[in-house]
Amino acid sequence: GGQDMPFPRDGKFGGRHLDKRLEATPIVPEHLRPFRGQFEQVDPTDRKSSRKNKAKLSVEKVGDRELILEELNKNVNGLSLVSKELRDDRELVLVAVKKSGLQLQYASKQLRNDFELVLEACRQNGNALCHASQSLRGDRQVVLVAVRQNGMALDHARKDCRGDHRLVLEACSNSPFALQYARSKSRDNPEIVLKAVK
């Protein structure tokens, strides 16, 4: 009688199914309150609808570009909130990747192939390299900046770069475990192996 009732795995209480439909109320974090009115109401149980109607910030909705810039300056996931059009805005995306390099994943395809922008992203977080275009993942200057920030970023470099002596040496100097991502010829190089085991 005094024992706690275990939570039913079948979703039933006393033969009645739990109502899984939640009130479609947007959850707006405190730091996004200036944009409270810009969030659409979406049924959280409808995954397809949620993805399709995910709230986005745009100049048209917010009406103030400076407000969006301010949000990108303080929110490490801010770029995920802006509209598709703004993800192709170089100034806004640059602000975002300087805050968090991994936001490069939200940038337009064109900007993920922008040398200077990708360089900034990798300077902030080496693993941003995985979101760069295939071309820039093979750019030695970009890869060098990435592995200097995080040696493990070598995993995201193009195959030819993972066999580049200087890049592999730099990556292993930063993180010995990066050796696993190097091509076999580099893994057999005594200088590189010595750097990795130090």
C-alpha positions as CSV (number, residue, x, y, z in Angstrom):
1,G,0.0,0.0,0.0
2,G,2.8,2.4,0.9
3,Q,5.0,1.4,-2.0
4,D,5.6,3.8,-4.9
5,M,3.9,2.8,-8.1
6,P,6.5,2.1,-10.8
7,F,6.2,4.2,-13.9
8,P,4.3,2.0,-16.4
9,R,6.3,1.1,-19.5
10,D,3.2,0.7,-21.7
11,G,2.2,4.3,-21.1
12,K,-1.0,3.4,-19.2
13,F,-2.3,4.4,-15.8
14,G,-5.3,2.4,-14.6
15,G,-6.1,1.3,-18.2
16,R,-6.0,4.8,-19.5
17,H,-3.4,5.9,-22.0
18,L,-1.4,9.0,-21.2
19,D,-2.3,11.9,-23.4
20,K,1.0,12.4,-25.3
21,R,-0.2,15.5,-27.1
22,L,1.5,18.5,-25.5
23,E,0.3,22.1,-25.7
24,A,2.0,23.6,-28.7
25,T,3.8,26.4,-26.7
26,P,7.2,27.6,-27.9
27,I,9.9,27.3,-25.3
28,V,11.9,30.5,-25.5
29,P,15.2,30.6,-23.4
30,E,15.6,33.7,-21.3
31,H,18.4,35.0,-23.5
32,L,16.1,34.9,-26.5
33,R,13.3,36.9,-24.9
34,P,13.8,39.8,-27.3
35,F,12.8,37.4,-30.1
36,R,9.9,35.9,-28.2
37,G,7.3,37.0,-30.7
38,Q,9.3,35.5,-33.6
39,F,8.8,31.9,-32.5
40,E,6.1,29.9,-34.2
41,Q,4.0,27.5,-32.3
42,V,4.8,23.9,-33.3
43,D,3.4,20.6,-32.1
44,P,6.5,19.1,-30.4
45,T,5.2,15.5,-31.0
46,D,5.1,16.1,-34.8
47,R,8.8,15.7,-35.8
48,K,8.2,16.4,-39.5
49,S,6.3,19.6,-38.6
50,S,8.8,20.7,-36.0
51,R,11.6,20.4,-38.5
52,K,9.7,22.2,-41.2
53,N,8.3,25.0,-39.0
54,K,11.3,25.5,-36.7
55,A,11.4,29.1,-35.6
56,K,13.9,31.2,-37.6
57,L,15.1,34.7,-37.1
58,S,15.2,37.0,-40.1
59,V,15.5,40.7,-40.7
60,E,12.0,40.6,-42.0
61,K,10.6,39.2,-38.7
62,V,12.9,41.0,-36.2
63,G,13.2,44.1,-38.2
64,D,16.6,44.9,-36.7
65,R,19.8,43.6,-38.1
66,E,21.8,44.9,-35.1
67,L,19.6,42.8,-32.8
68,I,20.4,39.7,-34.7
69,L,24.2,40.6,-34.7
70,E,23.9,41.0,-30.9
71,E,22.3,37.6,-30.6
72,L,25.0,36.0,-32.7
73,N,27.7,37.6,-30.6
74,K,26.4,36.0,-27.4
75,N,24.8,32.8,-28.4
76,V,27.1,29.9,-29.4
77,N,24.2,28.3,-31.4
78,G,22.8,31.6,-32.7
79,L,23.3,30.8,-36.4
80,S,21.0,27.8,-36.1
81,L,18.2,30.3,-35.3
82,V,18.5,32.5,-38.3
83,S,16.6,32.1,-41.6
84,K,18.1,30.4,-44.6
85,E,18.8,33.7,-46.3
86,L,20.8,35.0,-43.4
87,R,23.0,31.9,-43.4
88,D,24.4,33.2,-46.7
89,D,25.1,36.6,-45.2
90,R,28.9,36.6,-44.8
91,E,29.0,39.3,-42.1
92,L,26.6,37.5,-39.9
93,V,28.2,34.1,-40.4
94,L,31.6,35.5,-39.7
95,V,30.4,36.9,-36.4
96,A,28.9,33.5,-35.6
97,V,32.0,31.4,-36.3
98,K,34.2,33.7,-34.4
99,K,31.9,33.0,-31.4
100,S,31.9,29.2,-32.1
101,G,33.7,27.7,-35.1
102,L,31.3,24.7,-35.1
103,Q,28.5,27.1,-36.3
104,L,30.1,26.7,-39.7
105,Q,27.7,23.7,-40.1
106,Y,24.8,26.2,-40.3
107,A,26.4,28.3,-43.0
108,S,25.3,28.2,-46.6
109,K,27.2,25.8,-49.0
110,Q,28.8,28.8,-50.6
111,L,30.2,30.2,-47.3
112,R,31.5,26.8,-46.3
113,N,33.8,27.2,-49.3
114,D,34.9,30.7,-48.2
115,F,38.6,30.5,-47.4
116,E,38.8,33.3,-44.9
117,L,35.6,32.4,-43.2
118,V,36.5,28.8,-42.8
119,L,40.0,29.8,-41.6
120,E,38.3,31.8,-38.8
121,A,36.1,29.0,-37.9
122,C,39.0,26.5,-37.7
123,R,41.0,29.0,-35.7
124,Q,38.3,29.1,-33.1
125,N,37.6,25.3,-33.2
126,G,39.7,22.9,-35.2
127,N,36.9,20.5,-35.6
128,A,35.0,23.1,-37.6
129,L,37.1,21.6,-40.5
130,C,34.5,18.8,-40.8
131,H,31.9,21.3,-41.9
132,A,34.2,23.0,-44.5
133,S,33.8,22.2,-48.2
134,Q,35.7,19.2,-49.6
135,S,38.1,21.6,-51.4
136,L,39.0,23.5,-48.2
137,R,39.4,20.3,-46.2
138,G,42.3,19.7,-48.6
139,D,43.8,23.2,-48.3
140,R,47.0,22.9,-46.4
141,Q,46.8,26.3,-44.8
142,V,43.3,25.7,-43.5
143,V,44.2,22.2,-42.2
144,L,47.3,23.6,-40.5
145,V,45.3,26.1,-38.6
146,A,42.8,23.4,-37.7
147,V,45.3,20.9,-36.3
148,R,47.2,23.6,-34.5
149,Q,43.9,24.4,-32.6
150,N,43.0,20.7,-32.2
151,G,45.3,17.9,-33.4
152,M,42.3,15.5,-33.7
153,A,40.9,17.7,-36.5
154,L,43.3,15.7,-38.8
155,D,40.5,13.2,-39.0
156,H,38.4,15.7,-41.0
157,A,41.2,16.6,-43.5
158,R,41.2,15.3,-47.0
159,K,43.2,12.1,-47.6
160,D,46.2,13.8,-49.2
161,C,46.6,16.1,-46.2
162,R,46.6,13.2,-43.8
163,G,49.7,12.0,-45.6
164,D,51.4,15.4,-45.5
165,H,54.5,15.2,-43.2
166,R,54.3,18.7,-41.8
167,L,50.5,18.6,-41.1
168,V,50.7,15.2,-39.4
169,L,53.7,16.3,-37.3
170,E,51.8,19.4,-36.2
171,A,48.7,17.4,-35.4
172,C,50.7,14.8,-33.4
173,S,52.5,17.6,-31.5
174,N,49.1,18.9,-30.4
175,S,47.5,15.6,-29.8
176,P,49.4,12.2,-29.9
177,F,46.2,10.3,-30.7
178,A,46.0,12.2,-34.0
179,L,48.5,9.6,-35.3
180,Q,45.6,7.2,-35.9
181,Y,44.2,9.5,-38.6
182,A,47.5,9.8,-40.5
183,R,48.1,7.7,-43.6
184,S,50.2,4.6,-43.2
185,K,53.4,6.2,-44.6
186,S,53.2,8.9,-41.9
187,R,52.4,6.4,-39.2
188,D,55.7,4.6,-40.1
189,N,57.7,7.8,-40.0
190,P,60.1,7.7,-36.9
191,E,60.0,11.5,-36.4
192,I,56.3,11.5,-36.3
193,V,56.0,8.4,-34.1
194,L,58.5,9.9,-31.7
195,K,56.5,13.1,-31.5
196,A,53.3,11.2,-30.8
197,V,54.8,9.1,-28.0
198,K,56.5,12.0,-26.2
